[in-house]
């Protein structure tokens, strides 16, 4: 049975439909940075997704070829994630200014994947797909203390979920701690191409810190 991150780490990928605090450890990702409206066809965000999955599936299938990754185990490719930031916004993102968004689009990597293994996968994906994968990077993120919630519905309706998250964090004695290094985070559990907008499941996560810390 392939290792499934969503099942093994439910506290990070399958939270309740009400806000909660969570301490997120360091995780490694294949990541692509860019800017612009994520809805733009042919835009930087849509292009980043192809690069991410190209590297992720190269790693998943590596046991099938000549390359053997030390500590390899079979796994389900984790869901797409995104770290989002926006100049002038200190409470998350302004959904009316999507063209101003900066993103780090990413997919979590299994712990056995070292930087050397990652570099091999990028070169192998480029060789097989005849595509430039140089924008893909090995990224380690330690989010620390955060408030998160499962958002149900279209992405543009997230502000209501964010409002509930911020009310909850204040009751827990915390304040929002969004910055360039601790941005708004989303984990996409549904494929918008196959799922009705009202049924989309998205984990929304904001960094926080205790009052006075």
FENJOSUL-V26093 format. One record per residue. N is the residue number from 1. RES is the residue in three letters. PHI is phi as a letter, one per 20 degrees, with the letter a starting at -180 (none if undefined). NEAR is the number of other C-alpha atoms within 10 Angstrom. D_LAST is the distance of its C-alpha to the last C-alpha in Angstrom with 1 decimal. Layout:
BEGIN
N;RES;PHI;NEAR;D_LAST, N;RES;PHI;NEAR;D_LAST
END
This chain:
BEGIN
1;UNK;none;6;43.4, 2;UNK;f;9;41.0, 3;UNK;f;14;37.3, 4;UNK;d;14;35.5, 5;UNK;g;18;31.7, 6;UNK;f;16;31.5, 7;UNK;e;11;33.2, 8;UNK;f;10;31.6, 9;UNK;c;11;28.0, 10;UNK;f;12;28.3, 11;UNK;f;15;24.6, 12;UNK;d;19;23.9, 13;UNK;d;20;27.2, 14;UNK;c;17;28.5, 15;UNK;f;19;25.8, 16;UNK;f;14;26.9, 17;UNK;e;14;27.9, 18;UNK;b;13;25.0, 19;UNK;f;22;21.2, 20;UNK;b;18;19.3, 21;UNK;e;19;16.1, 22;UNK;b;18;16.9, 23;UNK;d;14;15.6, 24;UNK;e;15;17.8, 25;UNK;f;11;19.1, 26;UNK;f;11;20.6, 27;UNK;c;14;23.8, 28;UNK;d;20;26.6, 29;UNK;c;24;28.4, 30;UNK;e;23;31.4, 31;UNK;c;26;30.1, 32;UNK;c;25;31.8, 33;UNK;e;18;30.2, 34;UNK;a;18;31.7, 35;UNK;b;18;31.8, 36;UNK;o;16;33.6, 37;UNK;f;19;34.5, 38;UNK;f;18;34.4, 39;UNK;e;12;37.5, 40;UNK;f;12;39.6, 41;UNK;f;10;42.5, 42;UNK;m;9;42.9, 43;UNK;e;14;39.5, 44;UNK;f;18;36.9, 45;UNK;f;23;35.0, 46;UNK;f;15;38.1, 47;UNK;f;14;39.3, 48;UNK;f;22;36.0, 49;UNK;f;17;36.6, 50;UNK;f;12;40.0, 51;UNK;f;24;38.6, 52;UNK;f;24;35.9, 53;UNK;f;19;38.5, 54;UNK;f;21;41.0, 55;UNK;f;25;38.8, 56;UNK;g;26;37.5, 57;UNK;f;14;41.0, 58;UNK;f;21;42.4, 59;UNK;f;28;40.0, 60;UNK;g;18;41.0, 61;UNK;e;13;44.7, 62;UNK;f;17;44.5, 63;UNK;f;14;46.2, 64;UNK;e;10;49.2, 65;UNK;d;8;50.0, 66;UNK;f;7;50.6, 67;UNK;e;14;46.9, 68;UNK;d;13;45.3, 69;UNK;e;16;41.6, 70;UNK;f;10;40.7, 71;UNK;n;9;39.1, 72;UNK;g;15;40.1, 73;UNK;b;12;40.1, 74;UNK;f;15;41.2, 75;UNK;b;15;38.5, 76;UNK;e;15;38.1, 77;UNK;g;20;36.6, 78;UNK;f;21;33.1, 79;UNK;f;17;32.5, 80;UNK;f;18;31.8, 81;UNK;c;21;28.2, 82;UNK;b;21;26.7, 83;UNK;d;19;23.6, 84;UNK;c;21;24.0, 85;UNK;b;26;22.8, 86;UNK;b;22;24.4, 87;UNK;f;11;24.3, 88;UNK;n;10;23.3, 89;UNK;d;11;21.6, 90;UNK;d;16;17.9, 91;UNK;d;18;18.3, 92;UNK;p;22;20.2, 93;UNK;c;21;23.9, 94;UNK;e;17;26.6, 95;UNK;f;15;29.6, 96;UNK;e;8;32.0, 97;UNK;c;11;31.4, 98;UNK;f;16;31.8, 99;UNK;f;14;33.7, 100;UNK;e;17;30.5, 101;UNK;f;18;28.6, 102;UNK;d;20;27.6, 103;UNK;c;25;27.5, 104;UNK;c;20;27.1, 105;UNK;e;25;29.6, 106;UNK;b;29;29.5, 107;UNK;c;23;30.8, 108;UNK;f;21;29.3, 109;UNK;d;24;31.3, 110;UNK;g;23;32.4, 111;UNK;f;11;30.8, 112;UNK;f;13;34.2, 113;UNK;e;19;34.4, 114;UNK;e;15;33.7, 115;UNK;f;13;33.6, 116;UNK;f;10;37.3, 117;UNK;f;15;38.1, 118;UNK;f;22;36.3, 119;UNK;g;17;38.3, 120;UNK;f;16;41.4, 121;UNK;f;23;40.7, 122;UNK;f;25;40.1, 123;UNK;f;16;43.4, 124;UNK;f;19;45.2, 125;UNK;f;22;44.1, 126;UNK;f;18;45.3, 127;UNK;f;12;48.6, 128;UNK;f;10;49.3, 129;UNK;e;10;48.2, 130;UNK;l;9;49.4, 131;UNK;c;12;46.1, 132;UNK;f;13;43.7, 133;UNK;d;22;40.5, 134;UNK;f;12;39.0, 135;UNK;f;14;36.1, 136;UNK;f;22;34.8, 137;UNK;c;18;32.0, 138;UNK;e;19;30.4, 139;UNK;c;17;26.6, 140;UNK;d;14;23.9, 141;UNK;c;13;20.7, 142;UNK;d;13;17.7, 143;UNK;f;20;15.9, 144;UNK;m;14;13.4, 145;UNK;f;19;11.9, 146;UNK;b;23;14.0, 147;UNK;d;24;16.0, 148;UNK;b;29;19.7, 149;UNK;a;25;23.1, 150;UNK;e;23;26.8, 151;UNK;e;27;28.3, 152;UNK;d;17;32.0, 153;UNK;p;15;34.1, 154;UNK;f;15;34.4, 155;UNK;f;17;31.7, 156;UNK;f;11;32.1, 157;UNK;e;13;31.3, 158;UNK;f;17;27.7, 159;UNK;g;15;26.2, 160;UNK;f;11;27.0, 161;UNK;f;18;25.2, 162;UNK;f;21;22.1, 163;UNK;g;11;22.3, 164;UNK;f;13;22.4, 165;UNK;f;23;19.4, 166;UNK;f;21;17.3, 167;UNK;f;13;18.7, 168;UNK;f;18;17.9, 169;UNK;f;22;14.2, 170;UNK;f;14;13.9, 171;UNK;f;9;15.9, 172;UNK;e;14;13.6, 173;UNK;m;12;10.6, 174;UNK;c;22;9.1, 175;UNK;c;19;9.4, 176;UNK;f;20;11.5, 177;UNK;c;20;10.5, 178;UNK;f;19;14.1, 179;UNK;b;15;15.2, 180;UNK;f;12;18.2, 181;UNK;e;13;16.9, 182;UNK;c;19;15.4, 183;UNK;e;24;18.3, 184;UNK;g;23;19.9, 185;UNK;c;23;21.7, 186;UNK;c;22;25.0, 187;UNK;c;23;27.3, 188;UNK;e;19;30.9, 189;UNK;e;18;32.8, 190;UNK;c;16;35.8, 191;UNK;e;13;38.3, 192;UNK;f;14;38.8, 193;UNK;f;7;42.3, 194;UNK;c;8;43.3, 195;UNK;c;11;41.2, 196;UNK;f;12;41.6, 197;UNK;g;16;38.7, 198;UNK;f;11;38.1, 199;UNK;d;13;37.9, 200;UNK;f;18;35.3, 201;UNK;d;22;32.4, 202;UNK;c;24;29.2, 203;UNK;e;21;25.8, 204;UNK;d;22;23.1, 205;UNK;c;27;19.6, 206;UNK;c;25;16.5, 207;UNK;f;26;13.2, 208;UNK;c;23;10.1, 209;UNK;b;17;6.5, 210;UNK;f;14;5.4, 211;UNK;g;11;5.6, 212;UNK;n;7;3.8, 213;UNK;f;6;0.0
END
